[in-house]
Amino acid sequence: MKQAPKRKGGAQGRTGGKPVGDALRQAYDEALGEAIPAEMLDLLNKLG
């Protein structure tokens, strides 16, 4: 049975990681800028 070649671990085995990281950071930053819906704030206030 033929085995697939092993990939290197760590930074050496990564390809195209920077664009993915940049997209994740942008999505996270956008999510931080969004307002919290009133319904969610109401639920949080009931819990506290």
PQR file of N, CA, C, O and H, with PARSE charges and radii, in Angstrom:
ATOM      1  N   MET A   1       0.840  -1.165   0.000 -0.4000 1.5000
ATOM      2  CA  MET A   1       0.000   0.000   0.000 -0.0000 2.0000
ATOM      3  C   MET A   1       0.894   1.240   0.000  0.5500 1.7000
ATOM      4  O   MET A   1       1.814   1.349   0.810 -0.5500 1.4000
ATOM      5  N   LYS A   2       0.621   2.156  -0.899 -0.4000 1.5000
ATOM      6  CA  LYS A   2       1.420   3.360  -1.008 -0.0000 2.0000
ATOM      7  C   LYS A   2       0.924   4.405  -0.014  0.5500 1.7000
ATOM      8  O   LYS A   2      -0.276   4.663   0.080 -0.5500 1.4000
ATOM      9  H   LYS A   2      -0.127   2.067  -1.557  0.4000 1.0000
ATOM     10  N   GLN A   3       1.856   5.002   0.725 -0.4000 1.5000
ATOM     11  CA  GLN A   3       1.495   6.008   1.713 -0.0000 2.0000
ATOM     12  C   GLN A   3       1.723   7.402   1.145  0.5500 1.7000
ATOM     13  O   GLN A   3       2.622   7.629   0.335 -0.5500 1.4000
ATOM     14  H   GLN A   3       2.831   4.792   0.648  0.4000 1.0000
ATOM     15  N   ALA A   4       0.874   8.332   1.598 -0.4000 1.5000
ATOM     16  CA  ALA A   4       1.048   9.727   1.191 -0.0000 2.0000
ATOM     17  C   ALA A   4       2.321  10.266   1.828  0.5500 1.7000
ATOM     18  O   ALA A   4       2.674   9.861   2.936 -0.5500 1.4000
ATOM     19  H   ALA A   4       0.144   8.147   2.255  0.4000 1.0000
ATOM     20  N   PRO A   5       3.015  11.174   1.145 -0.5600 1.5000
ATOM     21  CA  PRO A   5       4.228  11.740   1.735  0.2800 2.0000
ATOM     22  C   PRO A   5       3.886  12.530   2.997  0.5500 1.7000
ATOM     23  O   PRO A   5       2.846  13.184   3.081 -0.5500 1.4000
ATOM     24  N   LYS A   6       4.788  12.452   3.975 -0.4000 1.5000
ATOM     25  CA  LYS A   6       4.564  13.175   5.216 -0.0000 2.0000
ATOM     26  C   LYS A   6       4.841  14.659   4.997  0.5500 1.7000
ATOM     27  O   LYS A   6       5.763  15.049   4.281 -0.5500 1.4000
ATOM     28  H   LYS A   6       5.632  11.921   3.907  0.4000 1.0000
ATOM     29  N   ARG A   7       4.004  15.468   5.644 -0.4000 1.5000
ATOM     30  CA  ARG A   7       4.210  16.912   5.551 -0.0000 2.0000
ATOM     31  C   ARG A   7       5.058  17.371   6.725  0.5500 1.7000
ATOM     32  O   ARG A   7       5.015  16.795   7.812 -0.5500 1.4000
ATOM     33  H   ARG A   7       3.255  15.150   6.226  0.4000 1.0000
ATOM     34  N   LYS A   8       5.813  18.403   6.483 -0.4000 1.5000
ATOM     35  CA  LYS A   8       6.605  18.974   7.555 -0.0000 2.0000
ATOM     36  C   LYS A   8       5.674  19.735   8.488  0.5500 1.7000
ATOM     37  O   LYS A   8       4.706  20.349   8.039 -0.5500 1.4000
ATOM     38  H   LYS A   8       5.848  18.871   5.600  0.4000 1.0000
ATOM     39  N   GLY A   9       5.957  19.698   9.755 -0.4000 1.5000
ATOM     40  CA  GLY A   9       5.170  20.433  10.728 -0.0000 2.0000
ATOM     41  C   GLY A   9       5.709  21.838  10.916  0.5500 1.7000
ATOM     42  O   GLY A   9       6.755  22.193  10.371 -0.5500 1.4000
ATOM     43  H   GLY A   9       6.744  19.200  10.120  0.4000 1.0000
ATOM     44  N   GLY A  10       4.994  22.629  11.685 -0.4000 1.5000
ATOM     45  CA  GLY A  10       5.439  23.981  11.987 -0.0000 2.0000
ATOM     46  C   GLY A  10       5.321  24.906  10.798  0.5500 1.7000
ATOM     47  O   GLY A  10       4.592  24.633   9.844 -0.5500 1.4000
ATOM     48  H   GLY A  10       4.145  22.341  12.128  0.4000 1.0000
ATOM     49  N   ALA A  11       6.048  26.003  10.871 -0.4000 1.5000
ATOM     50  CA  ALA A  11       5.951  27.035   9.839 -0.0000 2.0000
ATOM     51  C   ALA A  11       6.433  26.534   8.482  0.5500 1.7000
ATOM     52  O   ALA A  11       5.983  27.028   7.448 -0.5500 1.4000
ATOM     53  H   ALA A  11       6.640  26.225  11.646  0.4000 1.0000
ATOM     54  N   GLN A  12       7.334  25.566   8.470 -0.4000 1.5000
ATOM     55  CA  GLN A  12       7.872  25.074   7.208 -0.0000 2.0000
ATOM     56  C   GLN A  12       6.823  24.330   6.399  0.5500 1.7000
ATOM     57  O   GLN A  12       6.894  24.319   5.170 -0.5500 1.4000
ATOM     58  H   GLN A  12       7.699  25.165   9.310  0.4000 1.0000
ATOM     59  N   GLY A  13       5.859  23.713   7.053 -0.4000 1.5000
ATOM     60  CA  GLY A  13       4.848  22.936   6.352 -0.0000 2.0000
ATOM     61  C   GLY A  13       3.631  23.744   5.960  0.5500 1.7000
ATOM     62  O   GLY A  13       2.740  23.234   5.281 -0.5500 1.4000
ATOM     63  H   GLY A  13       5.801  23.722   8.051  0.4000 1.0000
ATOM     64  N   ARG A  14       3.581  24.990   6.375 -0.4000 1.5000
ATOM     65  CA  ARG A  14       2.415  25.823   6.084 -0.0000 2.0000
ATOM     66  C   ARG A  14       2.576  26.503   4.736  0.5500 1.7000
ATOM     67  O   ARG A  14       3.659  26.970   4.381 -0.5500 1.4000
ATOM     68  H   ARG A  14       4.305  25.404   6.927  0.4000 1.0000
ATOM     69  N   THR A  15       1.485  26.548   3.996 -0.4000 1.5000
ATOM     70  CA  THR A  15       1.487  27.290   2.747 -0.0000 2.0000
ATOM     71  C   THR A  15       0.237  28.147   2.709  0.5500 1.7000
ATOM     72  O   THR A  15      -0.855  27.659   2.999 -0.5500 1.4000
ATOM     73  H   THR A  15       0.606  26.168   4.284  0.4000 1.0000
ATOM     74  N   GLY A  16       0.376  29.380   2.365 -0.4000 1.5000
ATOM     75  CA  GLY A  16      -0.772  30.261   2.237 -0.0000 2.0000
ATOM     76  C   GLY A  16      -1.396  30.658   3.564  0.5500 1.7000
ATOM     77  O   GLY A  16      -2.558  31.062   3.595 -0.5500 1.4000
ATOM     78  H   GLY A  16       1.264  29.776   2.129  0.4000 1.0000
ATOM     79  N   GLY A  17      -0.662  30.556   4.648 -0.4000 1.5000
ATOM     80  CA  GLY A  17      -1.216  30.846   5.957 -0.0000 2.0000
ATOM     81  C   GLY A  17      -1.476  32.320   6.204  0.5500 1.7000
ATOM     82  O   GLY A  17      -2.415  32.664   6.922 -0.5500 1.4000
ATOM     83  H   GLY A  17       0.283  30.227   4.623  0.4000 1.0000
ATOM     84  N   LYS A  18      -0.673  33.198   5.628 -0.4000 1.5000
ATOM     85  CA  LYS A  18      -0.833  34.630   5.875 -0.0000 2.0000
ATOM     86  C   LYS A  18      -2.166  35.144   5.375  0.5500 1.7000
ATOM     87  O   LYS A  18      -2.829  35.861   6.125 -0.5500 1.4000
ATOM     88  H   LYS A  18       0.090  32.919   5.044  0.4000 1.0000
ATOM     89  N   PRO A  19      -2.613  34.836   4.166 -0.5600 1.5000
ATOM     90  CA  PRO A  19      -3.921  35.332   3.727  0.2800 2.0000
ATOM     91  C   PRO A  19      -5.067  34.829   4.608  0.5500 1.7000
ATOM     92  O   PRO A  19      -6.030  35.555   4.855 -0.5500 1.4000
ATOM     93  N   VAL A  20      -4.960  33.605   5.072 -0.4000 1.5000
ATOM     94  CA  VAL A  20      -6.000  33.057   5.942 -0.0000 2.0000
ATOM     95  C   VAL A  20      -5.999  33.796   7.270  0.5500 1.7000
ATOM     96  O   VAL A  20      -7.054  34.185   7.771 -0.5500 1.4000
ATOM     97  H   VAL A  20      -4.177  33.015   4.871  0.4000 1.0000
ATOM     98  N   GLY A  21      -4.828  33.987   7.833 -0.4000 1.5000
ATOM     99  CA  GLY A  21      -4.708  34.719   9.093 -0.0000 2.0000
ATOM    100  C   GLY A  21      -5.224  36.143   8.971  0.5500 1.7000
ATOM    101  O   GLY A  21      -5.914  36.643   9.860 -0.5500 1.4000
ATOM    102  H   GLY A  21      -3.971  33.670   7.426  0.4000 1.0000
ATOM    103  N   ASP A  22      -4.885  36.792   7.866 -0.4000 1.5000
ATOM    104  CA  ASP A  22      -5.356  38.158   7.641 -0.0000 2.0000
ATOM    105  C   ASP A  22      -6.874  38.204   7.540  0.5500 1.7000
ATOM    106  O   ASP A  22      -7.499  39.113   8.088 -0.5500 1.4000
ATOM    107  H   ASP A  22      -4.325  36.386   7.143  0.4000 1.0000
ATOM    108  N   ALA A  23      -7.478  37.243   6.852 -0.4000 1.5000
ATOM    109  CA  ALA A  23      -8.933  37.201   6.710 -0.0000 2.0000
ATOM    110  C   ALA A  23      -9.599  36.954   8.054  0.5500 1.7000
ATOM    111  O   ALA A  23     -10.630  37.558   8.350 -0.5500 1.4000
ATOM    112  H   ALA A  23      -6.971  36.505   6.407  0.4000 1.0000
ATOM    113  N   LEU A  24      -9.023  36.069   8.878 -0.4000 1.5000
ATOM    114  CA  LEU A  24      -9.572  35.808  10.206 -0.0000 2.0000
ATOM    115  C   LEU A  24      -9.480  37.038  11.092  0.5500 1.7000
ATOM    116  O   LEU A  24     -10.419  37.349  11.824 -0.5500 1.4000
ATOM    117  H   LEU A  24      -8.186  35.579   8.637  0.4000 1.0000
ATOM    118  N   ARG A  25      -8.346  37.745  11.030 -0.4000 1.5000
ATOM    119  CA  ARG A  25      -8.193  38.968  11.821 -0.0000 2.0000
ATOM    120  C   ARG A  25      -9.209  40.022  11.396  0.5500 1.7000
ATOM    121  O   ARG A  25      -9.791  40.701  12.243 -0.5500 1.4000
ATOM    122  H   ARG A  25      -7.583  37.493  10.435  0.4000 1.0000
ATOM    123  N   GLN A  26      -9.421  40.162  10.107 -0.4000 1.5000
ATOM    124  CA  GLN A  26     -10.386  41.139   9.602 -0.0000 2.0000
ATOM    125  C   GLN A  26     -11.796  40.782  10.057  0.5500 1.7000
ATOM    126  O   GLN A  26     -12.546  41.662  10.478 -0.5500 1.4000
ATOM    127  H   GLN A  26      -8.948  39.611   9.419  0.4000 1.0000
ATOM    128  N   ALA A  27     -12.169  39.512   9.979 -0.4000 1.5000
ATOM    129  CA  ALA A  27     -13.494  39.084  10.412 -0.0000 2.0000
ATOM    130  C   ALA A  27     -13.677  39.327  11.912  0.5500 1.7000
ATOM    131  O   ALA A  27     -14.746  39.750  12.351 -0.5500 1.4000
ATOM    132  H   ALA A  27     -11.561  38.797   9.637  0.4000 1.0000
ATOM    133  N   TYR A  28     -12.638  39.061  12.687 -0.4000 1.5000
ATOM    134  CA  TYR A  28     -12.693  39.273  14.135 -0.0000 2.0000
ATOM    135  C   TYR A  28     -12.863  40.763  14.442  0.5500 1.7000
ATOM    136  O   TYR A  28     -13.689  41.141  15.274 -0.5500 1.4000
ATOM    137  H   TYR A  28     -11.769  38.718  12.331  0.4000 1.0000
ATOM    138  N   ASP A  29     -12.084  41.598  13.771 -0.4000 1.5000
ATOM    139  CA  ASP A  29     -12.183  43.044  13.986 -0.0000 2.0000
ATOM    140  C   ASP A  29     -13.569  43.568  13.631  0.5500 1.7000
ATOM    141  O   ASP A  29     -14.105  44.433  14.323 -0.5500 1.4000
ATOM    142  H   ASP A  29     -11.414  41.292  13.095  0.4000 1.0000
ATOM    143  N   GLU A  30     -14.147  43.048  12.555 -0.4000 1.5000
ATOM    144  CA  GLU A  30     -15.494  43.467  12.162 -0.0000 2.0000
ATOM    145  C   GLU A  30     -16.523  43.026  13.194  0.5500 1.7000
ATOM    146  O   GLU A  30     -17.457  43.768  13.499 -0.5500 1.4000
ATOM    147  H   GLU A  30     -13.711  42.345  11.993  0.4000 1.0000
ATOM    148  N   ALA A  31     -16.357  41.819  13.731 -0.4000 1.5000
ATOM    149  CA  ALA A  31     -17.293  41.316  14.738 -0.0000 2.0000
ATOM    150  C   ALA A  31     -17.222  42.163  16.011  0.5500 1.7000
ATOM    151  O   ALA A  31     -18.244  42.405  16.653 -0.5500 1.4000
ATOM    152  H   ALA A  31     -15.599  41.217  13.482  0.4000 1.0000
ATOM    153  N   LEU A  32     -16.031  42.607  16.371 -0.4000 1.5000
ATOM    154  CA  LEU A  32     -15.882  43.456  17.559 -0.0000 2.0000
ATOM    155  C   LEU A  32     -16.603  44.784  17.397  0.5500 1.7000
ATOM    156  O   LEU A  32     -17.075  45.364  18.375 -0.5500 1.4000
ATOM    157  H   LEU A  32     -15.201  42.410  15.850  0.4000 1.0000
ATOM    158  N   GLY A  33     -16.689  45.265  16.168 -0.4000 1.5000
ATOM    159  CA  GLY A  33     -17.320  46.548  15.899 -0.0000 2.0000
ATOM    160  C   GLY A  33     -18.837  46.491  15.836  0.5500 1.7000
ATOM    161  O   GLY A  33     -19.494  47.532  15.822 -0.5500 1.4000
ATOM    162  H   GLY A  33     -16.306  44.794  15.373  0.4000 1.0000
ATOM    163  N   GLU A  34     -19.402  45.294  15.797 -0.4000 1.5000
ATOM    164  CA  GLU A  34     -20.857  45.165  15.696 -0.0000 2.0000
ATOM    165  C   GLU A  34     -21.521  45.438  17.040  0.5500 1.7000
ATOM    166  O   GLU A  34     -20.964  45.152  18.100 -0.5500 1.4000
ATOM    167  H   GLU A  34     -18.869  44.448  15.808  0.4000 1.0000
ATOM    168  N   ALA A  35     -22.722  45.999  16.968 -0.4000 1.5000
ATOM    169  CA  ALA A  35     -23.499  46.265  18.176 -0.0000 2.0000
ATOM    170  C   ALA A  35     -24.093  44.959  18.716  0.5500 1.7000
ATOM    171  O   ALA A  35     -24.392  44.036  17.959 -0.5500 1.4000
ATOM    172  H   ALA A  35     -23.173  46.231  16.107  0.4000 1.0000
ATOM    173  N   ILE A  36     -24.254  44.905  20.032 -0.4000 1.5000
ATOM    174  CA  ILE A  36     -24.877  43.738  20.655 -0.0000 2.0000
ATOM    175  C   ILE A  36     -26.394  43.936  20.591  0.5500 1.7000
ATOM    176  O   ILE A  36     -26.893  44.970  21.034 -0.5500 1.4000
ATOM    177  H   ILE A  36     -24.010  45.655  20.648  0.4000 1.0000
ATOM    178  N   PRO A  37     -27.131  42.971  20.050 -0.5600 1.5000
ATOM    179  CA  PRO A  37     -28.586  43.109  19.941  0.2800 2.0000
ATOM    180  C   PRO A  37     -29.235  43.287  21.315  0.5500 1.7000
ATOM    181  O   PRO A  37     -28.775  42.716  22.304 -0.5500 1.4000
ATOM    182  N   ALA A  38     -30.302  44.082  21.369 -0.4000 1.5000
ATOM    183  CA  ALA A  38     -31.007  44.361  22.620 -0.0000 2.0000
ATOM    184  C   ALA A  38     -31.483  43.072  23.285  0.5500 1.7000
ATOM    185  O   ALA A  38     -31.463  42.969  24.512 -0.5500 1.4000
ATOM    186  H   ALA A  38     -30.675  44.546  20.566  0.4000 1.0000
ATOM    187  N   GLU A  39     -31.907  42.094  22.496 -0.4000 1.5000
ATOM    188  CA  GLU A  39     -32.386  40.824  23.060 -0.0000 2.0000
ATOM    189  C   GLU A  39     -31.270  40.108  23.810  0.5500 1.7000
ATOM    190  O   GLU A  39     -31.504  39.515  24.863 -0.5500 1.4000
ATOM    191  H   GLU A  39     -31.923  42.179  21.499  0.4000 1.0000
ATOM    192  N   MET A  40     -30.066  40.163  23.270 -0.4000 1.5000
ATOM    193  CA  MET A  40     -28.926  39.514  23.924 -0.0000 2.0000
ATOM    194  C   MET A  40     -28.576  40.244  25.220  0.5500 1.7000
ATOM    195  O   MET A  40     -28.297  39.606  26.235 -0.5500 1.4000
ATOM    196  H   MET A  40     -29.876  40.645  22.414  0.4000 1.0000
ATOM    197  N   LEU A  41     -28.590  41.572  25.189 -0.4000 1.5000
ATOM    198  CA  LEU A  41     -28.305  42.346  26.402 -0.0000 2.0000
ATOM    199  C   LEU A  41     -29.351  42.037  27.479  0.5500 1.7000
ATOM    200  O   LEU A  41     -29.016  41.919  28.657 -0.5500 1.4000
ATOM    201  H   LEU A  41     -28.817  42.090  24.365  0.4000 1.0000
ATOM    202  N   ASP A  42     -30.606  41.909  27.074 -0.4000 1.5000
ATOM    203  CA  ASP A  42     -31.675  41.590  28.018 -0.0000 2.0000
ATOM    204  C   ASP A  42     -31.409  40.232  28.677  0.5500 1.7000
ATOM    205  O   ASP A  42     -31.529  40.094  29.894 -0.5500 1.4000
ATOM    206  H   ASP A  42     -30.879  42.005  26.117  0.4000 1.0000
ATOM    207  N   LEU A  43     -31.051  39.241  27.870 -0.4000 1.5000
ATOM    208  CA  LEU A  43     -30.745  37.915  28.410 -0.0000 2.0000
ATOM    209  C   LEU A  43     -29.554  37.957  29.376  0.5500 1.7000
ATOM    210  O   LEU A  43     -29.576  37.316  30.427 -0.5500 1.4000
ATOM    211  H   LEU A  43     -30.953  39.354  26.882  0.4000 1.0000
ATOM    212  N   LEU A  44     -28.527  38.708  29.014 -0.4000 1.5000
ATOM    213  CA  LEU A  44     -27.358  38.806  29.870 -0.0000 2.0000
ATOM    214  C   LEU A  44     -27.704  39.489  31.193  0.5500 1.7000
ATOM    215  O   LEU A  44     -27.205  39.097  32.248 -0.5500 1.4000
ATOM    216  H   LEU A  44     -28.509  39.229  28.161  0.4000 1.0000
ATOM    217  N   ASN A  45     -28.548  40.499  31.131 -0.4000 1.5000
ATOM    218  CA  ASN A  45     -28.974  41.179  32.355 -0.0000 2.0000
ATOM    219  C   ASN A  45     -29.782  40.250  33.261  0.5500 1.7000
ATOM    220  O   ASN A  45     -29.680  40.339  34.484 -0.5500 1.4000
ATOM    221  H   ASN A  45     -28.953  40.817  30.274  0.4000 1.0000
ATOM    222  N   LYS A  46     -30.572  39.374  32.678 -0.4000 1.5000
ATOM    223  CA  LYS A  46     -31.355  38.417  33.467 -0.0000 2.0000
ATOM    224  C   LYS A  46     -30.450  37.401  34.147  0.5500 1.7000
ATOM    225  O   LYS A  46     -30.767  36.936  35.242 -0.5500 1.4000
ATOM    226  H   LYS A  46     -30.655  39.303  31.684  0.4000 1.0000
ATOM    227  N   LEU A  47     -29.334  37.046  33.525 -0.4000 1.5000
ATOM    228  CA  LEU A  47     -28.404  36.091  34.100 -0.0000 2.0000
ATOM    229  C   LEU A  47     -27.602  36.701  35.255  0.5500 1.7000
ATOM    230  O   LEU A  47     -27.246  36.012  36.211 -0.5500 1.4000
ATOM    231  H   LEU A  47     -29.076  37.423  32.636  0.4000 1.0000
ATOM    232  N   GLY A  48     -27.329  37.995  35.147 -0.4000 1.5000
ATOM    233  CA  GLY A  48     -26.458  38.643  36.128 -0.0000 2.0000
ATOM    234  C   GLY A  48     -27.210  39.089  37.299  0.5500 1.7000
ATOM    235  O   GLY A  48     -26.632  39.657  38.225 -0.5500 1.4000
ATOM    236  H   GLY A  48     -27.619  38.554  34.371  0.4000 1.0000
TER
END
